[in-house]
Amino acid sequence: MKKVSIVSLVLIFCLLVLPNITKAEQTKNILITFDASGSMADKFDGVSRIDAAKTAVNSFLGGLDNSIFVGLRPFAYIKKATESEACKVTALTQSFTTNRSIIVSQTALLQAVGTYTPLAYTLTQSKSDFSVGNDNVLILLTDGKETCGGDPIKAAGDLFNSTLKVKVYVIGLGVDNETKTQLESIATRGGGQYYDAKDSSSLASSFQAIQNVERPINRTEIVGAVGGVPTNGGNGFTDAKLIFTGDDYRLQNSLAPGQFAYFKVEPCIYYPSNQKVKISLKILGDRLGVNYNSQNNVFEESNLHSYRIELFDKNSFPVGTPIEIRDVNLLKRDFITEIPTGGSCNDYYLKIGSNDFPISKYDLFTIDIGSPIVEATSPSTDTEKQSSPLNSNSLIYILIGIIVILLIVVGIVLFIFLKNKKTSNSVISNNVNNDNLPSQNPPIKNI
């Protein structure tokens, strides 16, 4: 009886406790890393940058799903006398919670006082804030680049590629081009997206775009998609969906502004590893487009087409120019581009999506892995090469054939010459021998 009771208790534990553990492991955690350096006191669309950031964060929190946990990690929010101290100013002031008012209160206390911007250090320290198994997201809100000598690009990549799989978004407040370049690279390596906020409106839309991605989208679409292989892309480079050359694909679901789908291409399946390749991307924009209603959080049928594909190399750096359709009416239009990779056939990645417009699941995209591109010196040279029936390999084979034939002819001539010479020597030798032999007829004697 005692054994039965123990078994029953174990079963009850499995049924009641384990589902809760599984549920806890599937929560979405969003960590806001907030820049409070001195430059955040500068004016931004009529107010200070830090006040504009606080307002945007509060609005963002109000629109998030109640099930999402949010944490706060400010950096450069305490003034320190030395650089070594100032470059280590960051702390998790609020661990993940669904209580939005606590985050709002903690954010309100921040003042723009820091003298350095430790982006890399902050990203590295934030690793301990997350736990494996959750849907982990980090938002880096800053108005400056790294000033403490760290490598924030690597730090973001380490977060994203770790077992924590932290996706890193970056919002830049009124940054210059040099800073923007670094922040874009941080977001790219972090598997997220960079948003450039020039004023309060674009700052709010940046948070709105992240909110659209980081909550379930209720997709209301009237017409069923036809044709193509429906597939959901990955959320970043590390979990990109493998696709193959020659097939027509379409998205399983349309993408709202700020949502992205990632796909992987492996040219080495088709060509040797040392082979340079040519990648051709094609969008067929002859199907129904969509609009996205952000207030109702739904997609609506449209006759306007918007589509965007970007190619990245194995290091997550852009290759070539993105292919983009903007507001094309219901006409059959093929958008094709050929991109020479300029290197070996390493893996490449497609990123589909846009910050500015939705992506329809009705349009098809294809990819083709081609042979190396031969650069022509001039159009006439190309024509001559194409019209000429012989190429360099054919000439080599012809020359080898001529040489072989000549060798055969020479061999035959030598053989005949040597044979005739041998016959001639034999005749001469026989004649000489006959002259030296005695006559066969006996001499006649005189009687």
LUMLUMVEX-89850 format. One record per residue (C-alpha): residue number from 1; residue in three letters; chain; x, y, z. Coordinates in pm, whole numbers, plus 50000, padded with zeros to 5 digits. Layout:
BEGIN
resi_resn_chain_u_v_w
NUM_Ala_A_X_Y_Z
...
***
This chain:
BEGIN
resi_resn_chain_u_v_w
1_Met_A_50000_50000_50000
2_Lys_A_50286_50228_50083
3_Lys_A_50448_50161_49744
4_Val_A_50123_50240_49567
5_Ser_A_50098_50572_49751
6_Ile_A_50451_50667_49648
7_Val_A_50377_50582_49286
8_Ser_A_50060_50788_49301
9_Leu_A_50247_51086_49441
10_Val_A_50506_51060_49163
11_Leu_A_50231_51052_48901
12_Ile_A_50058_51352_49055
13_Phe_A_50390_51540_49058
14_Cys_A_50449_51462_48691
15_Leu_A_50100_51572_48593
16_Leu_A_50088_51892_48794
17_Val_A_50445_52015_48831
18_Leu_A_50618_51915_48509
19_Pro_A_50372_52098_48280
20_Asn_A_50438_52414_48481
21_Ile_A_50811_52366_48443
22_Thr_A_50771_52325_48068
23_Lys_A_50554_52633_48054
24_Ala_A_50811_52834_48249
25_Glu_A_51083_52731_48007
26_Gln_A_50882_52870_47716
27_Thr_A_50832_53225_47846
28_Lys_A_50942_53526_47646
29_Asn_A_51190_53752_47825
30_Ile_A_51272_54101_47695
31_Leu_A_51562_54286_47853
32_Ile_A_51585_54663_47795
33_Thr_A_51943_54789_47818
34_Phe_A_51909_55165_47868
35_Asp_A_52183_55417_47790
36_Ala_A_52211_55686_48060
37_Ser_A_52538_55843_47949
38_Gly_A_52580_56222_47956
39_Ser_A_52502_56267_47586
40_Met_A_52150_56140_47652
41_Ala_A_52079_56486_47798
42_Asp_A_52116_56640_47450
43_Lys_A_51804_56767_47277
44_Phe_A_51602_56524_47069
45_Asp_A_51298_56654_46888
46_Gly_A_51240_56928_47146
47_Val_A_51310_56720_47456
48_Ser_A_51613_56544_47599
49_Arg_A_51704_56210_47452
50_Ile_A_51663_56035_47784
51_Asp_A_51313_56174_47837
52_Ala_A_51213_56075_47483
53_Ala_A_51351_55726_47551
54_Lys_A_51155_55698_47878
55_Thr_A_50832_55796_47703
56_Ala_A_50892_55544_47423
57_Val_A_50972_55264_47670
58_Asn_A_50655_55334_47869
59_Ser_A_50446_55320_47552
60_Phe_A_50620_55000_47447
61_Leu_A_50547_54836_47782
62_Gly_A_50181_54931_47757
63_Gly_A_50142_54753_47423
64_Leu_A_50316_54428_47514
65_Asp_A_50124_54110_47574
66_Asn_A_50071_54049_47946
67_Ser_A_50247_53712_47926
68_Ile_A_50581_53870_47828
69_Phe_A_50839_53923_48104
70_Val_A_51045_54244_48093
71_Gly_A_51370_54332_48269
72_Leu_A_51574_54652_48292
73_Arg_A_51953_54687_48276
74_Pro_A_52072_55050_48254
75_Phe_A_52434_55136_48181
76_Ala_A_52642_55452_48237
77_Tyr_A_52375_55565_48485
78_Ile_A_52623_55641_48766
79_Lys_A_52899_55900_48734
80_Lys_A_53245_55762_48814
81_Ala_A_53573_55942_48848
82_Thr_A_53796_55710_48648
83_Glu_A_53759_55547_48309
84_Ser_A_53812_55197_48446
85_Glu_A_53524_55244_48689
86_Ala_A_53298_55424_48442
87_Cys_A_53340_55146_48185
88_Lys_A_53189_54894_48426
89_Val_A_52873_55080_48521
90_Thr_A_52579_54851_48446
91_Ala_A_52343_54646_48660
92_Leu_A_52022_54449_48638
93_Thr_A_51808_54696_48833
94_Gln_A_51492_54496_48767
95_Ser_A_51481_54126_48692
96_Phe_A_51219_53987_48453
97_Thr_A_50866_54061_48562
98_Thr_A_50517_54104_48417
99_Asn_A_50458_54403_48646
100_Arg_A_50500_54693_48402
101_Ser_A_50471_54963_48668
102_Ile_A_50794_54849_48834
103_Ile_A_50986_54891_48508
104_Val_A_50830_55233_48455
105_Ser_A_50931_55342_48806
106_Gln_A_51286_55214_48765
107_Thr_A_51323_55389_48427
108_Ala_A_51197_55719_48569
109_Leu_A_51488_55725_48817
110_Leu_A_51756_55722_48546
111_Gln_A_51957_56038_48481
112_Ala_A_52201_56113_48197
113_Val_A_52526_56131_48397
114_Gly_A_52769_55870_48260
115_Thr_A_53098_55969_48097
116_Tyr_A_53161_55653_47893
117_Thr_A_52948_55411_47687
118_Pro_A_53033_55048_47773
119_Leu_A_52826_54867_47510
120_Ala_A_53037_54550_47495
121_Tyr_A_53062_54520_47871
122_Thr_A_52686_54567_47911
123_Leu_A_52607_54301_47651
124_Thr_A_52852_54060_47810
125_Gln_A_52713_54115_48160
126_Ser_A_52355_54071_48040
127_Lys_A_52428_53708_47959
128_Ser_A_52375_53620_48325
129_Asp_A_52029_53782_48319
130_Phe_A_51884_53518_48086
131_Ser_A_51826_53146_48122
132_Val_A_51840_52866_47865
133_Gly_A_51508_52751_47719
134_Asn_A_51330_53086_47717
135_Asp_A_51256_53303_47416
136_Asn_A_51523_53563_47498
137_Val_A_51529_53915_47352
138_Leu_A_51752_54215_47426
139_Ile_A_51683_54575_47322
140_Leu_A_51989_54801_47320
141_Leu_A_51872_55162_47345
142_Thr_A_52162_55406_47296
143_Asp_A_52273_55730_47137
144_Gly_A_52641_55645_47100
145_Lys_A_52904_55394_47000
146_Glu_A_53141_55192_47216
147_Thr_A_53387_55421_47402
148_Cys_A_53546_55172_47641
149_Gly_A_53757_54978_47391
150_Gly_A_53534_54671_47386
151_Asp_A_53395_54480_47088
152_Pro_A_53014_54506_47109
153_Ile_A_52970_54336_46771
154_Lys_A_53141_54022_46896
155_Ala_A_52955_54044_47228
156_Ala_A_52620_54053_47046
157_Gly_A_52724_53759_46828
158_Asp_A_52827_53561_47136
159_Leu_A_52486_53621_47293
160_Phe_A_52296_53517_46984
161_Asn_A_52508_53209_46911
162_Ser_A_52514_53085_47270
163_Thr_A_52276_52830_47416
164_Leu_A_52071_53126_47540
165_Lys_A_51998_53234_47181
166_Val_A_51946_53599_47276
167_Lys_A_51818_53805_46983
168_Val_A_51959_54159_46992
169_Tyr_A_51766_54461_46864
170_Val_A_51933_54802_46854
171_Ile_A_51768_55146_46854
172_Gly_A_51997_55441_46780
173_Leu_A_51882_55786_46896
174_Gly_A_52005_56062_46664
175_Val_A_52336_55891_46588
176_Asp_A_52593_55989_46324
177_Asn_A_52687_55765_46031
178_Glu_A_52992_55612_46200
179_Thr_A_52793_55519_46509
180_Lys_A_52506_55391_46295
181_Thr_A_52744_55155_46112
182_Gln_A_52860_55001_46440
183_Leu_A_52508_54972_46580
184_Glu_A_52384_54809_46259
185_Ser_A_52661_54550_46285
186_Ile_A_52569_54480_46648
187_Ala_A_52209_54409_46548
188_Thr_A_52311_54197_46250
189_Arg_A_52549_53981_46453
190_Gly_A_52288_53961_46725
191_Gly_A_52031_53817_46486
192_Gly_A_51801_54116_46530
193_Gln_A_51739_54444_46354
194_Tyr_A_51868_54800_46376
195_Tyr_A_51625_55093_46399
196_Asp_A_51740_55447_46332
197_Ala_A_51541_55696_46541
198_Lys_A_51577_56054_46419
199_Asp_A_51283_56195_46618
200_Ser_A_51017_56095_46868
201_Ser_A_50790_55955_46597
202_Ser_A_51055_55722_46451
203_Leu_A_51159_55622_46803
204_Ala_A_50802_55517_46881
205_Ser_A_50771_55330_46550
206_Ser_A_51098_55148_46626
207_Phe_A_50955_55007_46947
208_Gln_A_50629_54934_46765
209_Ala_A_50815_54729_46504
210_Ile_A_50983_54524_46777
211_Gln_A_50647_54479_46947
212_Asn_A_50498_54348_46623
213_Val_A_50770_54086_46595
214_Glu_A_50773_53982_46958
215_Arg_A_50407_53898_46995
216_Pro_A_50179_53650_46816
217_Ile_A_50027_53792_46499
218_Asn_A_49660_53712_46442
219_Arg_A_49671_53662_46067
220_Thr_A_49340_53724_45892
221_Glu_A_49386_53656_45523
222_Ile_A_49095_53603_45289
223_Val_A_49240_53426_44986
224_Gly_A_49429_53098_45020
225_Ala_A_49778_53098_44872
226_Val_A_49831_52897_44555
227_Gly_A_50151_52731_44435
228_Gly_A_50500_52725_44576
229_Val_A_50642_52539_44874
230_Pro_A_50509_52707_45192
231_Thr_A_50779_52740_45454
232_Asn_A_50848_52934_45771
233_Gly_A_51193_53087_45781
234_Gly_A_51408_53097_46091
235_Asn_A_51421_53384_46339
236_Gly_A_51786_53454_46265
237_Phe_A_52102_53327_46098
238_Thr_A_52158_53040_46341
239_Asp_A_51819_52875_46281
240_Ala_A_51774_52976_45916
241_Lys_A_51563_52735_45709
242_Leu_A_51756_52544_45440
243_Ile_A_51616_52589_45088
244_Phe_A_51729_52443_44756
245_Thr_A_51792_52572_44407
246_Gly_A_51523_52538_44142
247_Asp_A_51220_52525_44373
248_Asp_A_50955_52795_44410
249_Tyr_A_50899_52894_44772
250_Arg_A_50652_53117_44950
251_Leu_A_50620_53225_45311
252_Gln_A_50396_53018_45532
253_Asn_A_50263_53341_45684
254_Ser_A_50278_53704_45578
255_Leu_A_50522_53927_45766
256_Ala_A_50425_54248_45945
257_Pro_A_50661_54550_45929
258_Gly_A_50962_54467_46143
259_Gln_A_50921_54090_46108
260_Phe_A_51184_53889_45922
261_Ala_A_51229_53534_45793
262_Tyr_A_51575_53379_45741
263_Phe_A_51671_53109_45492
264_Lys_A_52001_52930_45427
265_Val_A_52156_52828_45095
266_Glu_A_52440_52573_45065
267_Pro_A_52616_52610_44726
268_Cys_A_52859_52328_44814
269_Ile_A_52574_52084_44756
270_Tyr_A_52606_52166_44386
271_Tyr_A_52967_52283_44340
272_Pro_A_53312_52200_44485
273_Ser_A_53415_52390_44796
274_Asn_A_53680_52589_44608
275_Gln_A_53441_52688_44328
276_Lys_A_53327_53048_44290
277_Val_A_52952_53064_44245
278_Lys_A_52682_53293_44112
279_Ile_A_52358_53327_44306
280_Ser_A_52043_53438_44123
281_Leu_A_51746_53560_44325
282_Lys_A_51401_53596_44173
283_Ile_A_51072_53737_44305
284_Leu_A_50752_53668_44117
285_Gly_A_50520_53955_44204
286_Asp_A_50203_53854_44024
287_Arg_A_49992_53745_44320
288_Leu_A_49789_53918_44588
289_Gly_A_49963_54158_44821
290_Val_A_49869_54250_45177
291_Asn_A_49836_54553_45400
292_Tyr_A_49899_54532_45773
293_Asn_A_49654_54696_46012
294_Ser_A_49862_54764_46322
295_Gln_A_49565_54877_46531
296_Asn_A_49369_54556_46477
297_Asn_A_49686_54349_46442
298_Val_A_49564_54179_46121
299_Phe_A_49657_54146_45755
300_Glu_A_49420_54265_45484
301_Glu_A_49411_54178_45116
302_Ser_A_49565_54437_44882
303_Asn_A_49646_54478_44514
304_Leu_A_49974_54644_44606
305_His_A_50293_54442_44625
306_Ser_A_50580_54498_44863
307_Tyr_A_50863_54249_44896
308_Arg_A_51227_54260_45007
309_Ile_A_51506_54001_44999
310_Glu_A_51863_54057_45115
311_Leu_A_52159_53818_45078
312_Phe_A_52424_53769_45350
313_Asp_A_52749_53574_45354
314_Lys_A_52861_53322_45617
315_Asn_A_52981_53607_45843
316_Ser_A_52639_53774_45834
317_Phe_A_52763_54058_45614
318_Pro_A_52541_54185_45328
319_Val_A_52627_54072_44974
320_Gly_A_52510_54282_44681
321_Thr_A_52205_54509_44678
322_Pro_A_51871_54397_44827
323_Ile_A_51592_54315_44581
324_Glu_A_51285_54518_44658
325_Ile_A_50930_54553_44522
326_Arg_A_50741_54863_44628
327_Asp_A_50370_54913_44556
328_Val_A_50345_54727_44226
329_Asn_A_49994_54678_44088
330_Leu_A_49852_54340_43988
331_Leu_A_50083_54279_43697
332_Lys_A_50312_53984_43641
333_Arg_A_50660_54108_43715
334_Asp_A_50980_53912_43762
335_Phe_A_51251_54073_43969
336_Ile_A_51584_53898_43909
337_Thr_A_51934_53978_44022
338_Glu_A_52262_53789_43983
339_Ile_A_52520_53820_44259
340_Pro_A_52873_53683_44213
341_Thr_A_52984_53577_44558
342_Gly_A_53349_53642_44477
343_Gly_A_53468_53356_44692
344_Ser_A_53426_52988_44766
345_Cys_A_53086_52825_44796
346_Asn_A_53032_52884_45166
347_Asp_A_52681_52902_45309
348_Tyr_A_52474_53210_45230
349_Tyr_A_52161_53347_45392
350_Leu_A_51843_53514_45268
351_Lys_A_51667_53766_45488
352_Ile_A_51310_53844_45385
353_Gly_A_51124_54133_45546
354_Ser_A_51116_54509_45592
355_Asn_A_51080_54764_45869
356_Asp_A_50856_54979_45653
357_Phe_A_50600_54750_45487
358_Pro_A_50445_54402_45516
359_Ile_A_50555_54103_45308
360_Ser_A_50285_53899_45136
361_Lys_A_50282_53522_45162
362_Tyr_A_50127_53505_44815
363_Asp_A_50435_53606_44615
364_Leu_A_50692_53342_44525
365_Phe_A_51070_53356_44554
366_Thr_A_51330_53128_44400
367_Ile_A_51705_53092_44417
368_Asp_A_51947_52948_44163
369_Ile_A_52310_52850_44223
370_Gly_A_52507_52897_43901
371_Ser_A_52857_52839_43768
372_Pro_A_53132_53102_43798
373_Ile_A_53090_53430_43617
374_Val_A_53355_53487_43350
375_Glu_A_53433_53855_43329
376_Ala_A_53458_53977_42970
377_Thr_A_53712_54236_42859
378_Ser_A_53482_54381_42594
379_Pro_A_53155_54297_42414
380_Ser_A_53341_54214_42092
381_Thr_A_53563_53970_42276
382_Asp_A_53255_53798_42415
383_Thr_A_53105_53772_42066
384_Glu_A_53422_53628_41926
385_Lys_A_53439_53374_42206
386_Gln_A_53079_53272_42157
387_Ser_A_53099_53250_41778
388_Ser_A_53430_53066_41768
389_Pro_A_53375_52688_41740
390_Leu_A_53706_52619_41910
391_Asn_A_53811_52695_42260
392_Ser_A_54151_52658_42423
393_Asn_A_54089_52297_42528
394_Ser_A_53990_52197_42173
395_Leu_A_54307_52352_42030
396_Ile_A_54517_52162_42280
397_Tyr_A_54352_51834_42185
398_Ile_A_54400_51907_41813
399_Leu_A_54769_51986_41864
400_Ile_A_54817_51666_42062
401_Gly_A_54643_51472_41785
402_Ile_A_54867_51625_41516
403_Ile_A_55178_51544_41717
404_Val_A_55064_51183_41764
405_Ile_A_54994_51146_41390
406_Leu_A_55338_51292_41304
407_Leu_A_55504_51053_41545
408_Ile_A_55320_50759_41385
409_Val_A_55423_50872_41033
410_Val_A_55785_50917_41140
411_Gly_A_55777_50573_41301
412_Ile_A_55642_50412_40984
413_Val_A_55904_50587_40768
414_Leu_A_56185_50475_40998
415_Phe_A_56049_50122_41000
416_Ile_A_56039_50107_40618
417_Phe_A_56385_50265_40589
418_Leu_A_56540_50023_40836
419_Lys_A_56371_49728_40669
420_Asn_A_56498_49827_40321
421_Lys_A_56844_49886_40457
422_Lys_A_56851_49541_40612
423_Thr_A_56738_49379_40284
424_Ser_A_57004_49567_40088
425_Asn_A_57280_49457_40324
426_Ser_A_57169_49097_40295
427_Val_A_57194_49105_39912
428_Ile_A_57542_49257_39917
429_Ser_A_57658_49002_40173
430_Asn_A_57533_48712_39960
431_Asn_A_57710_48842_39648
432_Val_A_58039_48868_39830
433_Asn_A_58012_48519_39966
434_Asn_A_57939_48373_39619
435_Asp_A_58254_48531_39470
436_Asn_A_58477_48357_39725
437_Leu_A_58335_48006_39681
438_Pro_A_58520_47754_39444
439_Ser_A_58357_47668_39112
440_Gln_A_58128_47366_39121
441_Asn_A_58249_47238_38780
442_Pro_A_58579_47034_38796
443_Pro_A_58869_47156_38582
444_Ile_A_58914_46989_38236
445_Lys_A_59245_46802_38200
446_Asn_A_59448_46806_37869
447_Ile_A_59512_46462_37724
***
